[in-house]
Amino acid sequence: MDSPETIADLQRAVESLVGKYREAQQRIAVLEDANDHQRDELIRTHAELADLQLKYKQLQTAHALVADSPERLQAKRQISGIIHKVDQALELLKE
């Protein structure tokens, strides 16, 4: 091959590589933007999940206080027992 043809072939190859490099850089920029968007969405979804978990616990607590569940009845008996003991202690102090 002649020198001018070799230089022209080399120049085309370099231009092709530069073009592929630019395409790759653009693709990286697009992927970085998509990654940022997905990260923001994940953070928002995580915050929403934490809020929903808190609301769920609050609903469970409210339900336990309102419903006639065995746990509520047991807690009510314990509180009544404590109140009875306090009343007895107050009566003893009066004497």
Jmol script that loads the backbone (N, CA, C; Angstrom):
load data "model"
ATOM      1  N   MET A   1       0.826  -1.181   0.000  1.00  0.00           N
ATOM      2  CA  MET A   1       0.000   0.000   0.000  1.00  0.00           C
ATOM      3  C   MET A   1       0.867   1.239   0.000  1.00  0.00           C
ATOM      4  N   ASP A   2       0.311   2.204  -0.643  1.00  0.00           N
ATOM      5  CA  ASP A   2       1.007   3.476  -0.653  1.00  0.00           C
ATOM      6  C   ASP A   2       0.773   4.197   0.655  1.00  0.00           C
ATOM      7  N   SER A   3       1.634   5.078   0.936  1.00  0.00           N
ATOM      8  CA  SER A   3       1.551   5.838   2.172  1.00  0.00           C
ATOM      9  C   SER A   3       0.278   6.677   2.246  1.00  0.00           C
ATOM     10  N   PRO A   4      -0.135   7.371   1.184  1.00  0.00           N
ATOM     11  CA  PRO A   4      -1.367   8.161   1.273  1.00  0.00           C
ATOM     12  C   PRO A   4      -2.593   7.278   1.543  1.00  0.00           C
ATOM     13  N   GLU A   5      -2.643   6.083   0.940  1.00  0.00           N
ATOM     14  CA  GLU A   5      -3.785   5.189   1.178  1.00  0.00           C
ATOM     15  C   GLU A   5      -3.791   4.689   2.627  1.00  0.00           C
ATOM     16  N   THR A   6      -2.616   4.386   3.154  1.00  0.00           N
ATOM     17  CA  THR A   6      -2.515   3.921   4.528  1.00  0.00           C
ATOM     18  C   THR A   6      -2.948   5.014   5.491  1.00  0.00           C
ATOM     19  N   ILE A   7      -2.536   6.223   5.211  1.00  0.00           N
ATOM     20  CA  ILE A   7      -2.921   7.356   6.072  1.00  0.00           C
ATOM     21  C   ILE A   7      -4.428   7.584   5.982  1.00  0.00           C
ATOM     22  N   ALA A   8      -5.009   7.479   4.805  1.00  0.00           N
ATOM     23  CA  ALA A   8      -6.451   7.672   4.622  1.00  0.00           C
ATOM     24  C   ALA A   8      -7.216   6.573   5.359  1.00  0.00           C
ATOM     25  N   ASP A   9      -6.742   5.328   5.255  1.00  0.00           N
ATOM     26  CA  ASP A   9      -7.391   4.219   5.970  1.00  0.00           C
ATOM     27  C   ASP A   9      -7.307   4.433   7.490  1.00  0.00           C
ATOM     28  N   LEU A  10      -6.147   4.859   7.920  1.00  0.00           N
ATOM     29  CA  LEU A  10      -5.950   5.129   9.343  1.00  0.00           C
ATOM     30  C   LEU A  10      -6.850   6.272   9.804  1.00  0.00           C
ATOM     31  N   GLN A  11      -6.978   7.300   8.986  1.00  0.00           N
ATOM     32  CA  GLN A  11      -7.827   8.433   9.329  1.00  0.00           C
ATOM     33  C   GLN A  11      -9.290   7.994   9.421  1.00  0.00           C
ATOM     34  N   ARG A  12      -9.754   7.167   8.493  1.00  0.00           N
ATOM     35  CA  ARG A  12     -11.128   6.665   8.549  1.00  0.00           C
ATOM     36  C   ARG A  12     -11.352   5.816   9.809  1.00  0.00           C
ATOM     37  N   ALA A  13     -10.368   5.018  10.140  1.00  0.00           N
ATOM     38  CA  ALA A  13     -10.499   4.181  11.327  1.00  0.00           C
ATOM     39  C   ALA A  13     -10.573   5.036  12.587  1.00  0.00           C
ATOM     40  N   VAL A  14      -9.740   6.058  12.670  1.00  0.00           N
ATOM     41  CA  VAL A  14      -9.757   6.959  13.826  1.00  0.00           C
ATOM     42  C   VAL A  14     -11.099   7.689  13.896  1.00  0.00           C
ATOM     43  N   GLU A  15     -11.606   8.182  12.753  1.00  0.00           N
ATOM     44  CA  GLU A  15     -12.893   8.873  12.733  1.00  0.00           C
ATOM     45  C   GLU A  15     -14.022   7.928  13.170  1.00  0.00           C
ATOM     46  N   SER A  16     -13.938   6.699  12.759  1.00  0.00           N
ATOM     47  CA  SER A  16     -14.934   5.707  13.158  1.00  0.00           C
ATOM     48  C   SER A  16     -14.887   5.477  14.665  1.00  0.00           C
ATOM     49  N   LEU A  17     -13.683   5.361  15.209  1.00  0.00           N
ATOM     50  CA  LEU A  17     -13.526   5.175  16.648  1.00  0.00           C
ATOM     51  C   LEU A  17     -14.023   6.388  17.426  1.00  0.00           C
ATOM     52  N   VAL A  18     -13.723   7.578  16.917  1.00  0.00           N
ATOM     53  CA  VAL A  18     -14.180   8.802  17.569  1.00  0.00           C
ATOM     54  C   VAL A  18     -15.706   8.855  17.540  1.00  0.00           C
ATOM     55  N   GLY A  19     -16.318   8.485  16.438  1.00  0.00           N
ATOM     56  CA  GLY A  19     -17.778   8.457  16.331  1.00  0.00           C
ATOM     57  C   GLY A  19     -18.381   7.465  17.318  1.00  0.00           C
ATOM     58  N   LYS A  20     -17.786   6.288  17.410  1.00  0.00           N
ATOM     59  CA  LYS A  20     -18.277   5.294  18.356  1.00  0.00           C
ATOM     60  C   LYS A  20     -18.104   5.772  19.790  1.00  0.00           C
ATOM     61  N   TYR A  21     -17.005   6.470  20.049  1.00  0.00           N
ATOM     62  CA  TYR A  21     -16.764   7.011  21.380  1.00  0.00           C
ATOM     63  C   TYR A  21     -17.842   8.034  21.741  1.00  0.00           C
ATOM     64  N   ARG A  22     -18.158   8.923  20.790  1.00  0.00           N
ATOM     65  CA  ARG A  22     -19.186   9.948  21.042  1.00  0.00           C
ATOM     66  C   ARG A  22     -20.549   9.300  21.271  1.00  0.00           C
ATOM     67  N   GLU A  23     -20.863   8.276  20.487  1.00  0.00           N
ATOM     68  CA  GLU A  23     -22.125   7.560  20.672  1.00  0.00           C
ATOM     69  C   GLU A  23     -22.168   6.911  22.067  1.00  0.00           C
ATOM     70  N   ALA A  24     -21.052   6.341  22.464  1.00  0.00           N
ATOM     71  CA  ALA A  24     -20.980   5.711  23.778  1.00  0.00           C
ATOM     72  C   ALA A  24     -21.150   6.752  24.880  1.00  0.00           C
ATOM     73  N   GLN A  25     -20.550   7.923  24.729  1.00  0.00           N
ATOM     74  CA  GLN A  25     -20.680   8.997  25.714  1.00  0.00           C
ATOM     75  C   GLN A  25     -22.134   9.458  25.813  1.00  0.00           C
ATOM     76  N   GLN A  26     -22.804   9.575  24.668  1.00  0.00           N
ATOM     77  CA  GLN A  26     -24.214   9.974  24.686  1.00  0.00           C
ATOM     78  C   GLN A  26     -25.063   8.910  25.378  1.00  0.00           C
ATOM     79  N   ARG A  27     -24.785   7.661  25.089  1.00  0.00           N
ATOM     80  CA  ARG A  27     -25.527   6.560  25.711  1.00  0.00           C
ATOM     81  C   ARG A  27     -25.299   6.557  27.234  1.00  0.00           C
ATOM     82  N   ILE A  28     -24.078   6.820  27.655  1.00  0.00           N
ATOM     83  CA  ILE A  28     -23.768   6.903  29.081  1.00  0.00           C
ATOM     84  C   ILE A  28     -24.561   8.032  29.731  1.00  0.00           C
ATOM     85  N   ALA A  29     -24.644   9.191  29.063  1.00  0.00           N
ATOM     86  CA  ALA A  29     -25.397  10.324  29.609  1.00  0.00           C
ATOM     87  C   ALA A  29     -26.878   9.969  29.758  1.00  0.00           C
ATOM     88  N   VAL A  30     -27.436   9.281  28.765  1.00  0.00           N
ATOM     89  CA  VAL A  30     -28.835   8.867  28.833  1.00  0.00           C
ATOM     90  C   VAL A  30     -29.039   7.886  29.991  1.00  0.00           C
ATOM     91  N   LEU A  31     -28.129   6.947  30.122  1.00  0.00           N
ATOM     92  CA  LEU A  31     -28.234   5.958  31.203  1.00  0.00           C
ATOM     93  C   LEU A  31     -28.065   6.605  32.578  1.00  0.00           C
ATOM     94  N   GLU A  32     -27.191   7.588  32.687  1.00  0.00           N
ATOM     95  CA  GLU A  32     -27.023   8.291  33.958  1.00  0.00           C
ATOM     96  C   GLU A  32     -28.292   9.046  34.333  1.00  0.00           C
ATOM     97  N   ASP A  33     -28.933   9.682  33.339  1.00  0.00           N
ATOM     98  CA  ASP A  33     -30.199  10.376  33.608  1.00  0.00           C
ATOM     99  C   ASP A  33     -31.270   9.381  34.057  1.00  0.00           C
ATOM    100  N   ALA A  34     -31.351   8.248  33.375  1.00  0.00           N
ATOM    101  CA  ALA A  34     -32.326   7.228  33.750  1.00  0.00           C
ATOM    102  C   ALA A  34     -32.025   6.703  35.152  1.00  0.00           C
ATOM    103  N   ASN A  35     -30.757   6.526  35.464  1.00  0.00           N
ATOM    104  CA  ASN A  35     -30.356   6.057  36.792  1.00  0.00           C
ATOM    105  C   ASN A  35     -30.758   7.065  37.866  1.00  0.00           C
ATOM    106  N   ASP A  36     -30.531   8.349  37.606  1.00  0.00           N
ATOM    107  CA  ASP A  36     -30.924   9.390  38.560  1.00  0.00           C
ATOM    108  C   ASP A  36     -32.433   9.372  38.785  1.00  0.00           C
ATOM    109  N   HIS A  37     -33.182   9.227  37.694  1.00  0.00           N
ATOM    110  CA  HIS A  37     -34.642   9.188  37.806  1.00  0.00           C
ATOM    111  C   HIS A  37     -35.078   7.977  38.633  1.00  0.00           C
ATOM    112  N   GLN A  38     -34.493   6.826  38.376  1.00  0.00           N
ATOM    113  CA  GLN A  38     -34.848   5.617  39.112  1.00  0.00           C
ATOM    114  C   GLN A  38     -34.464   5.746  40.587  1.00  0.00           C
ATOM    115  N   ARG A  39     -33.336   6.374  40.881  1.00  0.00           N
ATOM    116  CA  ARG A  39     -32.912   6.578  42.267  1.00  0.00           C
ATOM    117  C   ARG A  39     -33.914   7.478  42.994  1.00  0.00           C
ATOM    118  N   ASP A  40     -34.337   8.569  42.328  1.00  0.00           N
ATOM    119  CA  ASP A  40     -35.328   9.464  42.931  1.00  0.00           C
ATOM    120  C   ASP A  40     -36.640   8.729  43.179  1.00  0.00           C
ATOM    121  N   GLU A  41     -37.052   7.921  42.223  1.00  0.00           N
ATOM    122  CA  GLU A  41     -38.283   7.150  42.362  1.00  0.00           C
ATOM    123  C   GLU A  41     -38.171   6.155  43.519  1.00  0.00           C
ATOM    124  N   LEU A  42     -37.018   5.527  43.652  1.00  0.00           N
ATOM    125  CA  LEU A  42     -36.792   4.585  44.744  1.00  0.00           C
ATOM    126  C   LEU A  42     -36.862   5.282  46.098  1.00  0.00           C
ATOM    127  N   ILE A  43     -36.263   6.446  46.208  1.00  0.00           N
ATOM    128  CA  ILE A  43     -36.293   7.217  47.455  1.00  0.00           C
ATOM    129  C   ILE A  43     -37.734   7.600  47.786  1.00  0.00           C
ATOM    130  N   ARG A  44     -38.485   8.060  46.785  1.00  0.00           N
ATOM    131  CA  ARG A  44     -39.881   8.440  47.001  1.00  0.00           C
ATOM    132  C   ARG A  44     -40.710   7.230  47.424  1.00  0.00           C
ATOM    133  N   THR A  45     -40.499   6.117  46.763  1.00  0.00           N
ATOM    134  CA  THR A  45     -41.242   4.902  47.088  1.00  0.00           C
ATOM    135  C   THR A  45     -40.894   4.402  48.483  1.00  0.00           C
ATOM    136  N   HIS A  46     -39.632   4.507  48.863  1.00  0.00           N
ATOM    137  CA  HIS A  46     -39.209   4.081  50.200  1.00  0.00           C
ATOM    138  C   HIS A  46     -39.881   4.951  51.272  1.00  0.00           C
ATOM    139  N   ALA A  47     -39.932   6.260  51.029  1.00  0.00           N
ATOM    140  CA  ALA A  47     -40.585   7.159  51.982  1.00  0.00           C
ATOM    141  C   ALA A  47     -42.077   6.843  52.074  1.00  0.00           C
ATOM    142  N   GLU A  48     -42.694   6.552  50.944  1.00  0.00           N
ATOM    143  CA  GLU A  48     -44.116   6.198  50.934  1.00  0.00           C
ATOM    144  C   GLU A  48     -44.348   4.888  51.700  1.00  0.00           C
ATOM    145  N   LEU A  49     -43.445   3.936  51.515  1.00  0.00           N
ATOM    146  CA  LEU A  49     -43.555   2.661  52.230  1.00  0.00           C
ATOM    147  C   LEU A  49     -43.450   2.874  53.739  1.00  0.00           C
ATOM    148  N   ALA A  50     -42.495   3.685  54.165  1.00  0.00           N
ATOM    149  CA  ALA A  50     -42.323   3.957  55.588  1.00  0.00           C
ATOM    150  C   ALA A  50     -43.573   4.631  56.156  1.00  0.00           C
ATOM    151  N   ASP A  51     -44.163   5.559  55.397  1.00  0.00           N
ATOM    152  CA  ASP A  51     -45.383   6.238  55.834  1.00  0.00           C
ATOM    153  C   ASP A  51     -46.543   5.247  55.948  1.00  0.00           C
ATOM    154  N   LEU A  52     -46.668   4.366  54.965  1.00  0.00           N
ATOM    155  CA  LEU A  52     -47.741   3.368  55.003  1.00  0.00           C
ATOM    156  C   LEU A  52     -47.554   2.374  56.147  1.00  0.00           C
ATOM    157  N   GLN A  53     -46.309   2.006  56.430  1.00  0.00           N
ATOM    158  CA  GLN A  53     -46.059   1.107  57.558  1.00  0.00           C
ATOM    159  C   GLN A  53     -46.451   1.767  58.876  1.00  0.00           C
ATOM    160  N   LEU A  54     -46.144   3.045  59.023  1.00  0.00           N
ATOM    161  CA  LEU A  54     -46.528   3.780  60.227  1.00  0.00           C
ATOM    162  C   LEU A  54     -48.049   3.846  60.361  1.00  0.00           C
ATOM    163  N   LYS A  55     -48.728   4.150  59.260  1.00  0.00           N
ATOM    164  CA  LYS A  55     -50.189   4.209  59.294  1.00  0.00           C
ATOM    165  C   LYS A  55     -50.782   2.839  59.621  1.00  0.00           C
ATOM    166  N   TYR A  56     -50.181   1.792  59.114  1.00  0.00           N
ATOM    167  CA  TYR A  56     -50.658   0.441  59.400  1.00  0.00           C
ATOM    168  C   TYR A  56     -50.536   0.127  60.887  1.00  0.00           C
ATOM    169  N   LYS A  57     -49.403   0.490  61.491  1.00  0.00           N
ATOM    170  CA  LYS A  57     -49.221   0.269  62.927  1.00  0.00           C
ATOM    171  C   LYS A  57     -50.244   1.074  63.727  1.00  0.00           C
ATOM    172  N   GLN A  58     -50.509   2.302  63.293  1.00  0.00           N
ATOM    173  CA  GLN A  58     -51.501   3.126  63.979  1.00  0.00           C
ATOM    174  C   GLN A  58     -52.891   2.506  63.883  1.00  0.00           C
ATOM    175  N   LEU A  59     -53.212   1.963  62.711  1.00  0.00           N
ATOM    176  CA  LEU A  59     -54.503   1.303  62.551  1.00  0.00           C
ATOM    177  C   LEU A  59     -54.601   0.055  63.419  1.00  0.00           C
ATOM    178  N   GLN A  60     -53.510  -0.684  63.501  1.00  0.00           N
ATOM    179  CA  GLN A  60     -53.503  -1.870  64.356  1.00  0.00           C
ATOM    180  C   GLN A  60     -53.751  -1.470  65.811  1.00  0.00           C
ATOM    181  N   THR A  61     -53.088  -0.418  66.251  1.00  0.00           N
ATOM    182  CA  THR A  61     -53.256   0.053  67.630  1.00  0.00           C
ATOM    183  C   THR A  61     -54.690   0.520  67.866  1.00  0.00           C
ATOM    184  N   ALA A  62     -55.222   1.292  66.928  1.00  0.00           N
ATOM    185  CA  ALA A  62     -56.600   1.769  67.068  1.00  0.00           C
ATOM    186  C   ALA A  62     -57.571   0.598  67.098  1.00  0.00           C
ATOM    187  N   HIS A  63     -57.339  -0.372  66.250  1.00  0.00           N
ATOM    188  CA  HIS A  63     -58.216  -1.547  66.215  1.00  0.00           C
ATOM    189  C   HIS A  63     -58.134  -2.325  67.522  1.00  0.00           C
ATOM    190  N   ALA A  64     -56.945  -2.446  68.060  1.00  0.00           N
ATOM    191  CA  ALA A  64     -56.777  -3.173  69.325  1.00  0.00           C
ATOM    192  C   ALA A  64     -57.498  -2.465  70.466  1.00  0.00           C
ATOM    193  N   LEU A  65     -57.570  -1.149  70.416  1.00  0.00           N
ATOM    194  CA  LEU A  65     -58.241  -0.400  71.473  1.00  0.00           C
ATOM    195  C   LEU A  65     -59.759  -0.440  71.329  1.00  0.00           C
ATOM    196  N   VAL A  66     -60.251  -0.568  70.115  1.00  0.00           N
ATOM    197  CA  VAL A  66     -61.687  -0.512  69.866  1.00  0.00           C
ATOM    198  C   VAL A  66     -62.314  -1.900  69.867  1.00  0.00           C
ATOM    199  N   ALA A  67     -61.664  -2.834  69.253  1.00  0.00           N
ATOM    200  CA  ALA A  67     -62.244  -4.169  69.100  1.00  0.00           C
ATOM    201  C   ALA A  67     -62.250  -4.913  70.425  1.00  0.00           C
ATOM    202  N   ASP A  68     -63.175  -5.840  70.526  1.00  0.00           N
ATOM    203  CA  ASP A  68     -63.230  -6.686  71.718  1.00  0.00           C
ATOM    204  C   ASP A  68     -62.330  -7.894  71.515  1.00  0.00           C
ATOM    205  N   SER A  69     -61.070  -7.611  71.391  1.00  0.00           N
ATOM    206  CA  SER A  69     -60.100  -8.686  71.192  1.00  0.00           C
ATOM    207  C   SER A  69     -59.680  -9.252  72.546  1.00  0.00           C
ATOM    208  N   PRO A  70     -59.177 -10.472  72.558  1.00  0.00           N
ATOM    209  CA  PRO A  70     -58.712 -11.055  73.826  1.00  0.00           C
ATOM    210  C   PRO A  70     -57.622 -10.222  74.484  1.00  0.00           C
ATOM    211  N   GLU A  71     -56.754  -9.628  73.679  1.00  0.00           N
ATOM    212  CA  GLU A  71     -55.683  -8.800  74.232  1.00  0.00           C
ATOM    213  C   GLU A  71     -56.257  -7.575  74.948  1.00  0.00           C
ATOM    214  N   ARG A  72     -57.286  -6.986  74.358  1.00  0.00           N
ATOM    215  CA  ARG A  72     -57.899  -5.797  74.956  1.00  0.00           C
ATOM    216  C   ARG A  72     -58.582  -6.175  76.268  1.00  0.00           C
ATOM    217  N   LEU A  73     -59.305  -7.280  76.241  1.00  0.00           N
ATOM    218  CA  LEU A  73     -59.994  -7.706  77.460  1.00  0.00           C
ATOM    219  C   LEU A  73     -59.005  -8.036  78.572  1.00  0.00           C
ATOM    220  N   GLN A  74     -57.896  -8.672  78.209  1.00  0.00           N
ATOM    221  CA  GLN A  74     -56.869  -8.995  79.209  1.00  0.00           C
ATOM    222  C   GLN A  74     -56.249  -7.715  79.769  1.00  0.00           C
ATOM    223  N   ALA A  75     -55.963  -6.759  78.895  1.00  0.00           N
ATOM    224  CA  ALA A  75     -55.392  -5.494  79.353  1.00  0.00           C
ATOM    225  C   ALA A  75     -56.374  -4.769  80.268  1.00  0.00           C
ATOM    226  N   LYS A  76     -57.658  -4.819  79.908  1.00  0.00           N
ATOM    227  CA  LYS A  76     -58.674  -4.164  80.732  1.00  0.00           C
ATOM    228  C   LYS A  76     -58.754  -4.815  82.116  1.00  0.00           C
ATOM    229  N   ARG A  77     -58.661  -6.140  82.166  1.00  0.00           N
ATOM    230  CA  ARG A  77     -58.680  -6.847  83.461  1.00  0.00           C
ATOM    231  C   ARG A  77     -57.465  -6.467  84.305  1.00  0.00           C
ATOM    232  N   GLN A  78     -56.300  -6.378  83.647  1.00  0.00           N
ATOM    233  CA  GLN A  78     -55.080  -6.007  84.385  1.00  0.00           C
ATOM    234  C   GLN A  78     -55.207  -4.597  84.943  1.00  0.00           C
ATOM    235  N   ILE A  79     -55.725  -3.691  84.147  1.00  0.00           N
ATOM    236  CA  ILE A  79     -55.892  -2.303  84.605  1.00  0.00           C
ATOM    237  C   ILE A  79     -56.890  -2.255  85.756  1.00  0.00           C
ATOM    238  N   SER A  80     -57.970  -3.007  85.619  1.00  0.00           N
ATOM    239  CA  SER A  80     -58.954  -3.047  86.703  1.00  0.00           C
ATOM    240  C   SER A  80     -58.342  -3.607  87.984  1.00  0.00           C
ATOM    241  N   GLY A  81     -57.506  -4.628  87.833  1.00  0.00           N
ATOM    242  CA  GLY A  81     -56.820  -5.197  89.002  1.00  0.00           C
ATOM    243  C   GLY A  81     -55.901  -4.197  89.664  1.00  0.00           C
ATOM    244  N   ILE A  82     -55.184  -3.450  88.876  1.00  0.00           N
ATOM    245  CA  ILE A  82     -54.273  -2.431  89.418  1.00  0.00           C
ATOM    246  C   ILE A  82     -55.078  -1.348  90.132  1.00  0.00           C
ATOM    247  N   ILE A  83     -56.173  -0.915  89.523  1.00  0.00           N
ATOM    248  CA  ILE A  83     -57.015   0.109  90.152  1.00  0.00           C
ATOM    249  C   ILE A  83     -57.571  -0.402  91.485  1.00  0.00           C
ATOM    250  N   HIS A  84     -57.974  -1.661  91.509  1.00  0.00           N
ATOM    251  CA  HIS A  84     -58.494  -2.256  92.751  1.00  0.00           C
ATOM    252  C   HIS A  84     -57.422  -2.263  93.835  1.00  0.00           C
ATOM    253  N   LYS A  85     -56.199  -2.623  93.475  1.00  0.00           N
ATOM    254  CA  LYS A  85     -55.102  -2.632  94.456  1.00  0.00           C
ATOM    255  C   LYS A  85     -54.799  -1.224  94.953  1.00  0.00           C
ATOM    256  N   VAL A  86     -54.850  -0.239  94.062  1.00  0.00           N
ATOM    257  CA  VAL A  86     -54.616   1.150  94.464  1.00  0.00           C
ATOM    258  C   VAL A  86     -55.719   1.596  95.419  1.00  0.00           C
ATOM    259  N   ASP A  87     -56.965   1.235  95.111  1.00  0.00           N
ATOM    260  CA  ASP A  87     -58.079   1.583  96.003  1.00  0.00           C
ATOM    261  C   ASP A  87     -57.886   0.961  97.386  1.00  0.00           C
ATOM    262  N   GLN A  88     -57.453  -0.290  97.435  1.00  0.00           N
ATOM    263  CA  GLN A  88     -57.199  -0.959  98.713  1.00  0.00           C
ATOM    264  C   GLN A  88     -56.096  -0.245  99.491  1.00  0.00           C
ATOM    265  N   ALA A  89     -55.061   0.144  98.772  1.00  0.00           N
ATOM    266  CA  ALA A  89     -53.951   0.838  99.445  1.00  0.00           C
ATOM    267  C   ALA A  89     -54.427   2.182  99.991  1.00  0.00           C
ATOM    268  N   LEU A  90     -55.283   2.870  99.266  1.00  0.00           N
ATOM    269  CA  LEU A  90     -55.808   4.155  99.739  1.00  0.00           C
ATOM    270  C   LEU A  90     -56.698   3.958 100.981  1.00  0.00           C
ATOM    271  N   GLU A  91     -57.462   2.908 100.991  1.00  0.00           N
ATOM    272  CA  GLU A  91     -58.301   2.615 102.158  1.00  0.00           C
ATOM    273  C   GLU A  91     -57.428   2.333 103.390  1.00  0.00           C
ATOM    274  N   LEU A  92     -56.340   1.584 103.170  1.00  0.00           N
ATOM    275  CA  LEU A  92     -55.427   1.292 104.288  1.00  0.00           C
ATOM    276  C   LEU A  92     -54.766   2.569 104.805  1.00  0.00           C
ATOM    277  N   LEU A  93     -54.476   3.494 103.915  1.00  0.00           N
ATOM    278  CA  LEU A  93     -53.845   4.744 104.332  1.00  0.00           C
ATOM    279  C   LEU A  93     -54.827   5.622 105.106  1.00  0.00           C
ATOM    280  N   LYS A  94     -56.102   5.506 104.808  1.00  0.00           N
ATOM    281  CA  LYS A  94     -57.111   6.309 105.521  1.00  0.00           C
ATOM    282  C   LYS A  94     -57.206   5.867 106.983  1.00  0.00           C
ATOM    283  N   GLU A  95     -56.987   4.594 107.266  1.00  0.00           N
ATOM    284  CA  GLU A  95     -57.146   4.075 108.629  1.00  0.00           C
ATOM    285  C   GLU A  95     -56.045   4.473 109.543  1.00  0.00           C
TER     286      GLU A  95
END
end "model"
wireframe off; spacefill off
backbone 0.3
color backbone group
